[in-house]
Amino acid sequence: MVFFAQSFLGPFQSFLITLGVPLASWAGILIADIYTRTQDYDEPSLYSAEGRYGAVDWTSIGILAVVSVIGWGLVTNLFAEEAAWNNWQGYFLPLVGEHWADANLGVLVALVLSFFAAWLARRGRIRRQEGIAA
């Protein structure tokens, strides 16, 4: 990118906006998980697929994927000339009004929506995990 782009900063900032949506979603899921737990994590189980947490939490991955698609629809590429490869974002902005385009609401929406989705969808699983003896 450094050798082919006319500038580095514009495409890099566009990339960071794109990356910010799934990172905000992941943060919302993690905050909900920490908020919901009443016990500390069982650290040895975190490193074992056979532990109380299992190998993959498909609920969280599904929340991350769905909310990222929603969030990307609410952000825009402010560097359209320098990072044209990222012009696919913002597809939900006509629904909320184009005047919100510069706010990049998708990052905030991803954080909040992921928090509530994970908090609601994972409460029972977290209670079962905490009930399993170490």
N, CA, C and O atoms as a GROMACS GRO file, in nm:
protein
  536
    1MET      N    1   0.083  -0.118   0.000
    1MET     CA    2   0.000   0.000   0.000
    1MET      C    3   0.088   0.125   0.000
    1MET      O    4   0.056   0.224  -0.066
    2VAL      N    5   0.197   0.121   0.072
    2VAL     CA    6   0.285   0.237   0.080
    2VAL      C    7   0.341   0.272  -0.057
    2VAL      O    8   0.360   0.390  -0.087
    3PHE      N    9   0.367   0.173  -0.139
    3PHE     CA   10   0.428   0.197  -0.269
    3PHE      C   11   0.327   0.232  -0.378
    3PHE      O   12   0.364   0.296  -0.477
    4PHE      N   13   0.201   0.192  -0.362
    4PHE     CA   14   0.103   0.211  -0.468
    4PHE      C   15   0.004   0.323  -0.440
    4PHE      O   16  -0.046   0.385  -0.534
    5ALA      N   17  -0.026   0.349  -0.316
    5ALA     CA   18  -0.123   0.454  -0.281
    5ALA      C   19  -0.056   0.591  -0.286
    5ALA      O   20   0.065   0.603  -0.263
    6GLN      N   21  -0.134   0.693  -0.314
    6GLN     CA   22  -0.079   0.828  -0.318
    6GLN      C   23  -0.049   0.879  -0.177
    6GLN      O   24   0.039   0.963  -0.158
    7SER      N   25  -0.121   0.827  -0.080
    7SER     CA   26  -0.091   0.860   0.060
    7SER      C   27  -0.116   0.736   0.144
    7SER      O   28  -0.190   0.646   0.103
    8PHE      N   29  -0.058   0.731   0.258
    8PHE     CA   30  -0.075   0.617   0.347
    8PHE      C   31  -0.186   0.641   0.447
    8PHE      O   32  -0.262   0.550   0.481
    9LEU      N   33  -0.197   0.764   0.495
    9LEU     CA   34  -0.287   0.794   0.605
    9LEU      C   35  -0.435   0.772   0.571
    9LEU      O   36  -0.507   0.717   0.654
   10GLY      N   37  -0.480   0.813   0.455
   10GLY     CA   38  -0.621   0.796   0.417
   10GLY      C   39  -0.664   0.651   0.412
   10GLY      O   40  -0.762   0.614   0.478
   11PRO      N   41  -0.595   0.566   0.335
   11PRO     CA   42  -0.633   0.425   0.333
   11PRO      C   43  -0.620   0.358   0.470
   11PRO      O   44  -0.700   0.271   0.504
   12PHE      N   45  -0.521   0.399   0.547
   12PHE     CA   46  -0.503   0.340   0.680
   12PHE      C   47  -0.619   0.377   0.772
   12PHE      O   48  -0.669   0.292   0.845
   13GLN      N   49  -0.662   0.503   0.770
   13GLN     CA   50  -0.775   0.544   0.852
   13GLN      C   51  -0.904   0.476   0.806
   13GLN      O   52  -0.988   0.441   0.889
   14SER      N   53  -0.919   0.457   0.677
   14SER     CA   54  -1.035   0.385   0.626
   14SER      C   55  -1.035   0.240   0.675
   14SER      O   56  -1.138   0.186   0.713
   15PHE      N   57  -0.917   0.180   0.673
   15PHE     CA   58  -0.903   0.043   0.725
   15PHE      C   59  -0.937   0.038   0.874
   15PHE      O   60  -1.003  -0.056   0.918
   16LEU      N   61  -0.893   0.137   0.951
   16LEU     CA   62  -0.920   0.138   1.095
   16LEU      C   63  -1.069   0.152   1.124
   16LEU      O   64  -1.119   0.092   1.218
   17ILE      N   65  -1.140   0.232   1.043
   17ILE     CA   66  -1.285   0.244   1.060
   17ILE      C   67  -1.352   0.109   1.033
   17ILE      O   68  -1.442   0.068   1.106
   18THR      N   69  -1.306   0.041   0.928
   18THR     CA   70  -1.361  -0.091   0.895
   18THR      C   71  -1.333  -0.191   1.006
   18THR      O   72  -1.419  -0.271   1.041
   19LEU      N   73  -1.214  -0.187   1.060
   19LEU     CA   74  -1.176  -0.278   1.167
   19LEU      C   75  -1.244  -0.243   1.299
   19LEU      O   76  -1.266  -0.330   1.382
   20GLY      N   77  -1.276  -0.115   1.317
   20GLY     CA   78  -1.337  -0.070   1.442
   20GLY      C   79  -1.472  -0.132   1.470
   20GLY      O   80  -1.509  -0.151   1.586
   21VAL      N   81  -1.547  -0.163   1.367
   21VAL     CA   82  -1.681  -0.220   1.387
   21VAL      C   83  -1.674  -0.359   1.451
   21VAL      O   84  -1.737  -0.379   1.555
   22PRO      N   85  -1.600  -0.457   1.394
   22PRO     CA   86  -1.594  -0.586   1.461
   22PRO      C   87  -1.522  -0.580   1.596
   22PRO      O   88  -1.553  -0.659   1.686
   23LEU      N   89  -1.426  -0.490   1.612
   23LEU     CA   90  -1.361  -0.476   1.743
   23LEU      C   91  -1.458  -0.424   1.847
   23LEU      O   92  -1.457  -0.470   1.962
   24ALA      N   93  -1.543  -0.329   1.810
   24ALA     CA   94  -1.644  -0.279   1.903
   24ALA      C   95  -1.744  -0.388   1.936
   24ALA      O   96  -1.788  -0.400   2.051
   25SER      N   97  -1.780  -0.468   1.838
   25SER     CA   98  -1.872  -0.580   1.862
   25SER      C   99  -1.809  -0.680   1.959
   25SER      O  100  -1.875  -0.726   2.053
   26TRP      N  101  -1.683  -0.714   1.936
   26TRP     CA  102  -1.613  -0.807   2.025
   26TRP      C  103  -1.607  -0.749   2.167
   26TRP      O  104  -1.626  -0.822   2.264
   27ALA      N  105  -1.580  -0.619   2.178
   27ALA     CA  106  -1.573  -0.556   2.310
   27ALA      C  107  -1.709  -0.563   2.380
   27ALA      O  108  -1.714  -0.588   2.500
   28GLY      N  109  -1.816  -0.540   2.307
   28GLY     CA  110  -1.950  -0.549   2.366
   28GLY      C  111  -1.980  -0.689   2.418
   28GLY      O  112  -2.038  -0.705   2.525
   29ILE      N  113  -1.941  -0.791   2.342
   29ILE     CA  114  -1.961  -0.930   2.384
   29ILE      C  115  -1.879  -0.959   2.509
   29ILE      O  116  -1.929  -1.022   2.602
   30LEU      N  117  -1.754  -0.914   2.511
   30LEU     CA  118  -1.668  -0.938   2.625
   30LEU      C  119  -1.718  -0.865   2.749
   30LEU      O  120  -1.718  -0.921   2.859
   31ILE      N  121  -1.761  -0.741   2.734
   31ILE     CA  122  -1.814  -0.665   2.848
   31ILE      C  123  -1.938  -0.733   2.904
   31ILE      O  124  -1.955  -0.742   3.025
   32ALA      N  125  -2.026  -0.780   2.816
   32ALA     CA  126  -2.146  -0.852   2.861
   32ALA      C  127  -2.109  -0.979   2.936
   32ALA      O  128  -2.171  -1.013   3.037
   33ASP      N  129  -2.009  -1.050   2.885
   33ASP     CA  130  -1.966  -1.174   2.950
   33ASP      C  131  -1.912  -1.144   3.091
   33ASP      O  132  -1.949  -1.212   3.187
   34ILE      N  133  -1.827  -1.045   3.102
   34ILE     CA  134  -1.769  -1.010   3.232
   34ILE      C  135  -1.878  -0.959   3.327
   34ILE      O  136  -1.878  -0.992   3.445
   35TYR      N  137  -1.968  -0.878   3.274
   35TYR     CA  138  -2.076  -0.821   3.355
   35TYR      C  139  -2.170  -0.930   3.408
   35TYR      O  140  -2.220  -0.919   3.520
   36THR      N  141  -2.193  -1.033   3.329
   36THR     CA  142  -2.288  -1.137   3.366
   36THR      C  143  -2.231  -1.237   3.466
   36THR      O  144  -2.305  -1.292   3.548
   37ARG      N  145  -2.103  -1.260   3.462
   37ARG     CA  146  -2.040  -1.359   3.549
   37ARG      C  147  -2.038  -1.314   3.694
   37ARG      O  148  -2.018  -1.196   3.724
   38THR      N  149  -2.060  -1.410   3.783
   38THR     CA  150  -2.052  -1.383   3.926
   38THR      C  151  -1.926  -1.445   3.986
   38THR      O  152  -1.890  -1.417   4.101
   39GLN      N  153  -1.858  -1.529   3.908
   39GLN     CA  154  -1.735  -1.593   3.954
   39GLN      C  155  -1.621  -1.557   3.859
   39GLN      O  156  -1.644  -1.518   3.745
   40ASP      N  157  -1.499  -1.572   3.909
   40ASP     CA  158  -1.383  -1.551   3.822
   40ASP      C  159  -1.378  -1.662   3.718
   40ASP      O  160  -1.436  -1.769   3.736
   41TYR      N  161  -1.307  -1.635   3.608
   41TYR     CA  162  -1.288  -1.737   3.506
   41TYR      C  163  -1.204  -1.852   3.564
   41TYR      O  164  -1.115  -1.830   3.645
   42ASP      N  165  -1.235  -1.972   3.520
   42ASP     CA  166  -1.154  -2.090   3.553
   42ASP      C  167  -1.041  -2.094   3.452
   42ASP      O  168  -1.058  -2.145   3.341
   43GLU      N  169  -0.926  -2.041   3.489
   43GLU     CA  170  -0.818  -2.020   3.393
   43GLU      C  171  -0.773  -2.148   3.322
   43GLU      O  172  -0.753  -2.143   3.201
   44PRO      N  173  -0.754  -2.260   3.389
   44PRO     CA  174  -0.714  -2.381   3.314
   44PRO      C  175  -0.817  -2.422   3.209
   44PRO      O  176  -0.780  -2.476   3.105
   45SER      N  177  -0.945  -2.397   3.234
   45SER     CA  178  -1.049  -2.433   3.137
   45SER      C  179  -1.046  -2.345   3.013
   45SER      O  180  -1.093  -2.385   2.907
   46LEU      N  181  -0.990  -2.225   3.026
   46LEU     CA  182  -0.979  -2.137   2.910
   46LEU      C  183  -0.885  -2.194   2.804
   46LEU      O  184  -0.899  -2.162   2.686
   47TYR      N  185  -0.791  -2.277   2.846
   47TYR     CA  186  -0.690  -2.331   2.756
   47TYR      C  187  -0.718  -2.474   2.712
   47TYR      O  188  -0.633  -2.538   2.650
   48SER      N  189  -0.836  -2.524   2.744
   48SER     CA  190  -0.870  -2.662   2.709
   48SER      C  191  -1.005  -2.666   2.639
   48SER      O  192  -1.104  -2.610   2.687
   49ALA      N  193  -1.008  -2.733   2.525
   49ALA     CA  194  -1.135  -2.748   2.453
   49ALA      C  195  -1.233  -2.833   2.531
   49ALA      O  196  -1.354  -2.822   2.512
   50GLU      N  197  -1.183  -2.917   2.620
   50GLU     CA  198  -1.269  -3.001   2.703
   50GLU      C  199  -1.311  -2.933   2.832
   50GLU      O  200  -1.387  -2.991   2.910
   51GLY      N  201  -1.263  -2.812   2.856
   51GLY     CA  202  -1.296  -2.740   2.978
   51GLY      C  203  -1.440  -2.691   2.979
   51GLY      O  204  -1.515  -2.715   2.884
   52ARG      N  205  -1.477  -2.625   3.083
   52ARG     CA  206  -1.616  -2.582   3.100
   52ARG      C  207  -1.663  -2.483   2.994
   52ARG      O  208  -1.783  -2.470   2.971
   53TYR      N  209  -1.570  -2.414   2.928
   53TYR     CA  210  -1.609  -2.314   2.828
   53TYR      C  211  -1.617  -2.371   2.687
   53TYR      O  212  -1.672  -2.306   2.598
   54GLY      N  213  -1.564  -2.488   2.666
   54GLY     CA  214  -1.569  -2.549   2.533
   54GLY      C  215  -1.466  -2.488   2.439
   54GLY      O  216  -1.386  -2.404   2.479
   55ALA      N  217  -1.470  -2.532   2.315
   55ALA     CA  218  -1.371  -2.487   2.216
   55ALA      C  219  -1.416  -2.360   2.145
   55ALA      O  220  -1.336  -2.269   2.125
   56VAL      N  221  -1.543  -2.352   2.107
   56VAL     CA  222  -1.593  -2.240   2.027
   56VAL      C  223  -1.729  -2.198   2.082
   56VAL      O  224  -1.814  -2.282   2.110
   57ASP      N  225  -1.748  -2.070   2.097
   57ASP     CA  226  -1.878  -2.017   2.138
   57ASP      C  227  -1.947  -1.961   2.013
   57ASP      O  228  -1.928  -1.845   1.976
   58TRP      N  229  -2.027  -2.046   1.949
   58TRP     CA  230  -2.090  -2.009   1.823
   58TRP      C  231  -2.191  -1.896   1.839
   58TRP      O  232  -2.214  -1.820   1.744
   59THR      N  233  -2.249  -1.884   1.955
   59THR     CA  234  -2.343  -1.773   1.978
   59THR      C  235  -2.270  -1.640   1.966
   59THR      O  236  -2.318  -1.547   1.901
   60SER      N  237  -2.155  -1.630   2.030
   60SER     CA  238  -2.077  -1.506   2.024
   60SER      C  239  -2.026  -1.478   1.883
   60SER      O  240  -2.025  -1.363   1.839
   61ILE      N  241  -1.984  -1.580   1.814
   61ILE     CA  242  -1.936  -1.562   1.676
   61ILE      C  243  -2.052  -1.516   1.586
   61ILE      O  244  -2.033  -1.430   1.500
   62GLY      N  245  -2.170  -1.573   1.606
   62GLY     CA  246  -2.286  -1.530   1.530
   62GLY      C  247  -2.324  -1.385   1.558
   62GLY      O  248  -2.356  -1.310   1.467
   63ILE      N  249  -2.319  -1.346   1.686
   63ILE     CA  250  -2.347  -1.208   1.723
   63ILE      C  251  -2.244  -1.116   1.658
   63ILE      O  252  -2.280  -1.012   1.602
   64LEU      N  253  -2.118  -1.152   1.665
   64LEU     CA  254  -2.011  -1.072   1.605
   64LEU      C  255  -2.033  -1.053   1.455
   64LEU      O  256  -2.018  -0.942   1.404
   65ALA      N  257  -2.069  -1.160   1.385
   65ALA     CA  258  -2.089  -1.152   1.240
   65ALA      C  259  -2.210  -1.066   1.204
   65ALA      O  260  -2.200  -0.978   1.119
   66VAL      N  261  -2.323  -1.091   1.267
   66VAL     CA  262  -2.445  -1.018   1.234
   66VAL      C  263  -2.432  -0.870   1.269
   66VAL      O  264  -2.469  -0.783   1.190
   67VAL      N  265  -2.380  -0.842   1.387
   67VAL     CA  266  -2.368  -0.703   1.430
   67VAL      C  267  -2.262  -0.629   1.347
   67VAL      O  268  -2.276  -0.509   1.324
   68SER      N  269  -2.157  -0.697   1.303
   68SER     CA  270  -2.058  -0.633   1.217
   68SER      C  271  -2.121  -0.590   1.084
   68SER      O  272  -2.092  -0.481   1.035
   69VAL      N  273  -2.205  -0.674   1.028
   69VAL     CA  274  -2.274  -0.638   0.903
   69VAL      C  275  -2.364  -0.516   0.926
   69VAL      O  276  -2.369  -0.426   0.842
   70ILE      N  277  -2.433  -0.512   1.038
   70ILE     CA  278  -2.517  -0.396   1.070
   70ILE      C  279  -2.430  -0.272   1.091
   70ILE      O  280  -2.460  -0.165   1.038
   71GLY      N  281  -2.323  -0.287   1.166
   71GLY     CA  282  -2.235  -0.173   1.194
   71GLY      C  283  -2.168  -0.118   1.070
   71GLY      O  284  -2.159   0.004   1.055
   72TRP      N  285  -2.122  -0.203   0.980
   72TRP     CA  286  -2.060  -0.156   0.856
   72TRP      C  287  -2.160  -0.078   0.771
   72TRP      O  288  -2.121   0.010   0.694
   73GLY      N  289  -2.287  -0.109   0.785
   73GLY     CA  290  -2.388  -0.034   0.712
   73GLY      C  291  -2.409   0.106   0.765
   73GLY      O  292  -2.474   0.188   0.700
   74LEU      N  293  -2.353   0.135   0.883
   74LEU     CA  294  -2.371   0.266   0.945
   74LEU      C  295  -2.241   0.346   0.955
   74LEU      O  296  -2.238   0.449   1.023
   75VAL      N  297  -2.137   0.302   0.888
   75VAL     CA  298  -2.013   0.380   0.880
   75VAL      C  299  -1.988   0.415   0.735
   75VAL      O  300  -2.039   0.351   0.644
   76THR      N  301  -1.908   0.518   0.714
   76THR     CA  302  -1.874   0.556   0.578
   76THR      C  303  -1.724   0.566   0.562
   76THR      O  304  -1.649   0.587   0.658
   77ASN      N  305  -1.683   0.551   0.440
   77ASN     CA  306  -1.544   0.569   0.404
   77ASN      C  307  -1.524   0.718   0.376
   77ASN      O  308  -1.563   0.767   0.270
   78LEU      N  309  -1.464   0.787   0.470
   78LEU     CA  310  -1.442   0.930   0.454
   78LEU      C  311  -1.328   0.961   0.359
   78LEU      O  312  -1.302   1.077   0.327
   79PHE      N  313  -1.260   0.858   0.314
   79PHE     CA  314  -1.144   0.875   0.228
   79PHE      C  315  -1.171   0.806   0.094
   79PHE      O  316  -1.091   0.724   0.049
   80ALA      N  317  -1.284   0.840   0.031
   80ALA     CA  318  -1.330   0.771  -0.089
   80ALA      C  319  -1.230   0.779  -0.204
   80ALA      O  320  -1.218   0.683  -0.281
   81GLU      N  321  -1.161   0.889  -0.217
   81GLU     CA  322  -1.066   0.901  -0.328
   81GLU      C  323  -0.940   0.820  -0.303
   81GLU      O  324  -0.882   0.765  -0.396
   82GLU      N  325  -0.898   0.813  -0.178
   82GLU     CA  326  -0.773   0.744  -0.144
   82GLU      C  327  -0.793   0.596  -0.116
   82GLU      O  328  -0.700   0.518  -0.130
   83ALA      N  329  -0.914   0.557  -0.076
   83ALA     CA  330  -0.942   0.418  -0.041
   83ALA      C  331  -1.073   0.375  -0.104
   83ALA      O  332  -1.169   0.341  -0.034
   84ALA      N  333  -1.078   0.377  -0.236
   84ALA     CA  334  -1.202   0.343  -0.308
   84ALA      C  335  -1.245   0.199  -0.285
   84ALA      O  336  -1.362   0.166  -0.302
   85TRP      N  337  -1.152   0.113  -0.247
   85TRP     CA  338  -1.183  -0.028  -0.220
   85TRP      C  339  -1.278  -0.043  -0.101
   85TRP      O  340  -1.333  -0.151  -0.078
   86ASN      N  341  -1.296   0.064  -0.025
   86ASN     CA  342  -1.377   0.058   0.097
   86ASN      C  343  -1.508   0.135   0.083
   86ASN      O  344  -1.568   0.171   0.184
   87ASN      N  345  -1.552   0.160  -0.038
   87ASN     CA  346  -1.674   0.237  -0.060
   87ASN      C  347  -1.802   0.155  -0.045
   87ASN      O  348  -1.911   0.208  -0.068
   88TRP      N  349  -1.793   0.032  -0.009
   88TRP     CA  350  -1.911  -0.054   0.004
   88TRP      C  351  -1.986  -0.029   0.134
   88TRP      O  352  -2.098  -0.077   0.149
   89GLN      N  353  -1.929   0.043   0.228
   89GLN     CA  354  -1.991   0.065   0.358
   89GLN      C  355  -2.099   0.172   0.350
   89GLN      O  356  -2.110   0.244   0.250
   90GLY      N  357  -2.177   0.183   0.456
   90GLY     CA  358  -2.278   0.288   0.465
   90GLY      C  359  -2.410   0.255   0.400
   90GLY      O  360  -2.488   0.345   0.372
   91TYR      N  361  -2.438   0.128   0.374
   91TYR     CA  362  -2.560   0.090   0.303
   91TYR      C  363  -2.686   0.110   0.385
   91TYR      O  364  -2.795   0.108   0.328
   92PHE      N  365  -2.679   0.130   0.517
   92PHE     CA  366  -2.798   0.158   0.598
   92PHE      C  367  -2.817   0.307   0.625
   92PHE      O  368  -2.918   0.346   0.684
   93LEU      N  369  -2.723   0.391   0.583
   93LEU     CA  370  -2.734   0.533   0.612
   93LEU      C  371  -2.857   0.599   0.551
   93LEU      O  372  -2.910   0.692   0.612
   94PRO      N  373  -2.905   0.558   0.433
   94PRO     CA  374  -3.030   0.620   0.383
   94PRO      C  375  -3.149   0.596   0.477
   94PRO      O  376  -3.245   0.674   0.474
   95LEU      N  377  -3.144   0.492   0.558
   95LEU     CA  378  -3.254   0.465   0.651
   95LEU      C  379  -3.252   0.558   0.772
   95LEU      O  380  -3.357   0.591   0.826
   96VAL      N  381  -3.132   0.601   0.814
   96VAL     CA  382  -3.122   0.687   0.933
   96VAL      C  383  -3.095   0.832   0.898
   96VAL      O  384  -3.102   0.919   0.984
   97GLY      N  385  -3.064   0.858   0.774
   97GLY     CA  386  -3.037   0.995   0.730
   97GLY      C  387  -2.890   1.015   0.698
   97GLY      O  388  -2.803   0.979   0.777
   98GLU      N  389  -2.865   1.071   0.584
   98GLU     CA  390  -2.728   1.091   0.539
   98GLU      C  391  -2.651   1.189   0.628
   98GLU      O  392  -2.528   1.190   0.626
   99HIS      N  393  -2.721   1.272   0.704
   99HIS     CA  394  -2.652   1.368   0.790
   99HIS      C  395  -2.575   1.299   0.903
   99HIS      O  396  -2.492   1.362   0.969
  100TRP      N  397  -2.602   1.171   0.927
  100TRP     CA  398  -2.529   1.094   1.028
  100TRP      C  399  -2.403   1.028   0.970
  100TRP      O  400  -2.331   0.959   1.043
  101ALA      N  401  -2.377   1.047   0.844
  101ALA     CA  402  -2.267   0.976   0.777
  101ALA      C  403  -2.132   1.002   0.840
  101ALA      O  404  -2.052   0.910   0.855
  102ASP      N  405  -2.105   1.126   0.879
  102ASP     CA  406  -1.974   1.157   0.936
  102ASP      C  407  -1.958   1.109   1.080
  102ASP      O  408  -1.846   1.109   1.132
  103ALA      N  409  -2.065   1.068   1.144
  103ALA     CA  410  -2.059   1.028   1.284
  103ALA      C  411  -2.006   0.886   1.301
  103ALA      O  412  -1.963   0.849   1.411
  104ASN      N  413  -2.007   0.806   1.195
  104ASN     CA  414  -1.966   0.665   1.205
  104ASN      C  415  -2.035   0.594   1.321
  104ASN      O  416  -1.971   0.536   1.408
  105LEU      N  417  -2.166   0.602   1.319
  105LEU     CA  418  -2.249   0.542   1.423
  105LEU      C  419  -2.231   0.391   1.434
  105LEU      O  420  -2.261   0.332   1.538
  106GLY      N  421  -2.183   0.328   1.328
  106GLY     CA  422  -2.170   0.183   1.328
  106GLY      C  423  -2.084   0.128   1.439
  106GLY      O  424  -2.110   0.018   1.489
  107VAL      N  425  -1.982   0.201   1.479
  107VAL     CA  426  -1.895   0.155   1.586
  107VAL      C  427  -1.972   0.154   1.719
  107VAL      O  428  -1.967   0.055   1.792
  108LEU      N  429  -2.041   0.262   1.748
  108LEU     CA  430  -2.119   0.269   1.872
  108LEU      C  431  -2.234   0.168   1.870
  108LEU      O  432  -2.260   0.102   1.970
  109VAL      N  433  -2.303   0.158   1.757
  109VAL     CA  434  -2.413   0.062   1.744
  109VAL      C  435  -2.361  -0.080   1.764
  109VAL      O  436  -2.427  -0.162   1.829
  110ALA      N  437  -2.246  -0.112   1.708
  110ALA     CA  438  -2.189  -0.246   1.723
  110ALA      C  439  -2.158  -0.276   1.870
  110ALA      O  440  -2.185  -0.386   1.917
  111LEU      N  441  -2.104  -0.180   1.940
  111LEU     CA  442  -2.072  -0.199   2.082
  111LEU      C  443  -2.198  -0.224   2.164
  111LEU      O  444  -2.205  -0.321   2.240
  112VAL      N  445  -2.296  -0.138   2.149
  112VAL     CA  446  -2.418  -0.147   2.230
  112VAL      C  447  -2.502  -0.268   2.191
  112VAL      O  448  -2.549  -0.342   2.278
  113LEU      N  449  -2.521  -0.290   2.062
  113LEU     CA  450  -2.603  -0.402   2.016
  113LEU      C  451  -2.541  -0.536   2.055
  113LEU      O  452  -2.612  -0.627   2.097
  114SER      N  453  -2.410  -0.548   2.042
  114SER     CA  454  -2.342  -0.672   2.082
  114SER      C  455  -2.353  -0.696   2.231
  114SER      O  456  -2.372  -0.809   2.276
  115PHE      N  457  -2.341  -0.589   2.308
  115PHE     CA  458  -2.354  -0.603   2.453
  115PHE      C  459  -2.489  -0.663   2.490
  115PHE      O  460  -2.497  -0.762   2.561
  116PHE      N  461  -2.596  -0.601   2.440
  116PHE     CA  462  -2.730  -0.648   2.477
  116PHE      C  463  -2.761  -0.784   2.418
  116PHE      O  464  -2.825  -0.866   2.484
  117ALA      N  465  -2.717  -0.810   2.295
  117ALA     CA  466  -2.742  -0.941   2.235
  117ALA      C  467  -2.669  -1.051   2.312
  117ALA      O  468  -2.726  -1.156   2.340
  118ALA      N  469  -2.543  -1.027   2.348
  118ALA     CA  470  -2.467  -1.128   2.423
  118ALA      C  471  -2.522  -1.143   2.564
  118ALA      O  472  -2.528  -1.254   2.617
  119TRP      N  473  -2.561  -1.033   2.624
  119TRP     CA  474  -2.614  -1.038   2.760
  119TRP      C  475  -2.742  -1.122   2.764
  119TRP      O  476  -2.762  -1.202   2.856
  120LEU      N  477  -2.828  -1.105   2.664
  120LEU     CA  478  -2.953  -1.181   2.661
  120LEU      C  479  -2.931  -1.326   2.617
  120LEU      O  480  -2.987  -1.418   2.676
  121ALA      N  481  -2.849  -1.346   2.515
  121ALA     CA  482  -2.834  -1.480   2.456
  121ALA      C  483  -2.743  -1.572   2.537
  121ALA      O  484  -2.756  -1.694   2.527
  122ARG      N  485  -2.653  -1.517   2.616
  122ARG     CA  486  -2.552  -1.601   2.680
  122ARG      C  487  -2.572  -1.616   2.831
  122ARG      O  488  -2.493  -1.685   2.896
  123ARG      N  489  -2.674  -1.555   2.888
  123ARG     CA  490  -2.693  -1.562   3.034
  123ARG      C  491  -2.706  -1.705   3.084
  123ARG      O  492  -2.642  -1.744   3.181
  124GLY      N  493  -2.789  -1.785   3.018
  124GLY     CA  494  -2.810  -1.923   3.059
  124GLY      C  495  -2.683  -2.006   3.047
  124GLY      O  496  -2.651  -2.085   3.136
  125ARG      N  497  -2.612  -1.987   2.939
  125ARG     CA  498  -2.487  -2.062   2.919
  125ARG      C  499  -2.384  -2.025   3.026
  125ARG      O  500  -2.313  -2.112   3.076
  126ILE      N  501  -2.376  -1.899   3.059
  126ILE     CA  502  -2.280  -1.856   3.162
  126ILE      C  503  -2.318  -1.915   3.297
  126ILE      O  504  -2.230  -1.959   3.371
  127ARG      N  505  -2.445  -1.918   3.329
  127ARG     CA  506  -2.489  -1.979   3.456
  127ARG      C  507  -2.454  -2.128   3.460
  127ARG      O  508  -2.412  -2.180   3.563
  128ARG      N  509  -2.472  -2.195   3.347
  128ARG     CA  510  -2.434  -2.340   3.342
  128ARG      C  511  -2.284  -2.356   3.357
  128ARG      O  512  -2.239  -2.448   3.426
  129GLN      N  513  -2.207  -2.270   3.294
  129GLN     CA  514  -2.061  -2.279   3.305
  129GLN      C  515  -2.016  -2.257   3.450
  129GLN      O  516  -1.925  -2.324   3.498
  130GLU      N  517  -2.079  -2.164   3.517
  130GLU     CA  518  -2.041  -2.136   3.655
  130GLU      C  519  -2.086  -2.247   3.749
  130GLU      O  520  -2.031  -2.263   3.858
  131GLY      N  521  -2.186  -2.323   3.709
  131GLY     CA  522  -2.233  -2.432   3.792
  131GLY      C  523  -2.150  -2.558   3.780
  131GLY      O  524  -2.161  -2.647   3.864
  132ILE      N  525  -2.066  -2.568   3.677
  132ILE     CA  526  -1.982  -2.686   3.658
  132ILE      C  527  -1.864  -2.678   3.755
  132ILE      O  528  -1.796  -2.576   3.764
  133ALA      N  529  -1.842  -2.787   3.827
  133ALA     CA  530  -1.730  -2.791   3.921
  133ALA      C  531  -1.598  -2.792   3.846
  133ALA      O  532  -1.586  -2.855   3.740
  134ALA      N  533  -1.500  -2.723   3.900
  134ALA     CA  534  -1.368  -2.715   3.836
  134ALA      C  535  -1.296  -2.847   3.840
  134ALA      O  536  -1.183  -2.857   3.790
   0.00000   0.00000   0.00000
